Amino acid sequence: MPHNLLDAAASGGLFVGRAWNPAAAGPSIVAIRDGQLVDITSKEAPTLSALLEQPDPAAFVRAATGQPLGTLDEIAANSTGKPDASLPYLLAPVDLQAIKACGVTFAQSMIERVIEEKAAGSAERAAAIRERVSTLIGGSLNNLKAGSPEAATVKQALIEEGMWSQYLEVGIGPDAEVFTKAPVLSSVGWGADVGLHPVSTWNNPEPEIVLAVDSRGEIKGATLGNDVNLRDVEGRSALLLGKAKDNNASCSIGPFIRLFDASFGLDDVRKAELDLKVSGEDGFVLHGKSSMSKISRDPTDLVRQTSGAHHQYPDGFMLFLGTLFAPTQDRDAPNQGFTHKIGDVVEISSPGLGALVNTVRRSNECPPWTFGISALMSNLAKRGLL
């Protein structure tokens, strides 16, 4: 697996994350300094959640002292597959924050959700339905903004053609879809295996920008995420969203959070370009893109719809912003579309944020999630950090 965690555009950026620290028998908060991962865990910020609660996280990290855990390359080399627990390895850059995700935030991906539903989770039927929908609406989805009069016109046209779907409402209506992607502390990080529920036969990666938001609803940074999706399960019923989205190792975040400062901010997120590469052991290679400039809802609106007087997150939250990418390229046979095969290597990258790389396995074959909130609190207490 490649160790290309950060790119040239990330030079000068301020990155924080988490790594397993064998000397502490638990996770440490780390910053990148001169190619080293430095442990900056402290009583002021024993968790990444607490660090993001600082009035100015960027200034806090710059002033923080710490001890090197090893070089970024060394730790990355031990972060793939089954890491050697006697050495440091990367973890997802999130701990006590809730993991939330927004669905159908791009009009084009909304159409794929409608197709999934109309196909009842059948990849074989999807191609014909896709052709019908494309003929119906043509290029009217370009730059479509949710809640606008133009969006209402597209919605009405689809309804009149018998293509009504609940995805139309959240895709181009006034209210966003916001759901809980994964339990606290369950996300995996760079190099780890990502999991597919064993019942699924039609699934895909979802490359997304993930915002790091504090308890006050202030956006403090951004990273990358893979919102692993089971198209057949959700396609059978939207009420199966939990089964389609939340399984062992089905949420990947990383490699690090880039904190907002003078060099990188929300406007960079708004114009971010994401690249996806899936490399299969069968020689199959899939390339995809997702452009944040085509999102139907502004990131600040998605944060506002997630958090406020109606819903609080005292430890902050991580918010997946959705994806434009919906794979339709045939992998095995005509009109079958794309689905994962075990051993696929998924690389999601964006200039300035680096790359998130994971290998696809079945959820029941990925390492079980065992280090939860009680384990973290017990570990921090033993280290005198609480």
Beta strands, then each sheet from edge to edge (+ up, - down):
strand 1: 15-21
strand 2: 26-33
strand 3: 36-39
strand 4: 67-71
strand 5: 89-91
strand 6: 98-103
strand 7: 177-182
strand 8: 193-196
strand 9: 203-204
strand 10: 207-213
strand 11: 219-227
strand 12: 229-230
strand 13: 251-259
strand 14: 273-279
strand 15: 285-291
strand 16: 317-320
strand 17: 345-350
strand 18: 354-362
sheet 1: 4+ 3- 2+ 1- 5+
sheet 2: 4+ 3- 2+ 1- 13+ 11- 10+ 16- 6- 7+
sheet 3: 8+ 18+ 17- 14+ 15-
sheet 4: 9+ 12-
end
